[in-house]
Amino acid sequence: MAISYFVTYPLLVVFFGMFVFFVYNIIMAGRGSVKIDPTDAGQAQGEIVNIRSSSGENSAFINVNIQVRFITADHKIVNTEGKAVIDAVKVTEYQKGTKVPLTYSKKEPKKIKINIPSSLDK
């Protein structure tokens, strides 16, 4: 009977700890995403000024930070940076000078979401 306490409770603690760890990671992963209110959204074509890759775990996709320049609806030129995930095969489509569609916040034009179609959507 005493042995079950030494096995059961540590296992419960381990599984509870794993559950808390996964929930924490899911919550933290969502914090970095850009949220733009649809009523505040503006559409534009941005020119890629600079692109650099950041660390990623899957070799088929590349995490990139794309610095873009675009003109807002009220004719302001904005330079800002956004994050995206691109397919490794399509890297040549996203070079300096290339135009990319993006959504920006009219209140905060530096807040953008780059509209790159996901290669997982088929």
Secondary structure, DSSP 8 states (H G I E B T S, - for coil): -HHHHHHHHHHHHHHHHHHHHHHHHHHHHHHTS----GGGEEEEEEEEEEEEEE--S-TTEEEEEEEEEEE-TTS-EEEEEEEEEEEGGGGGGS-TT-EEEEEEESSSTT-EEE----TT--
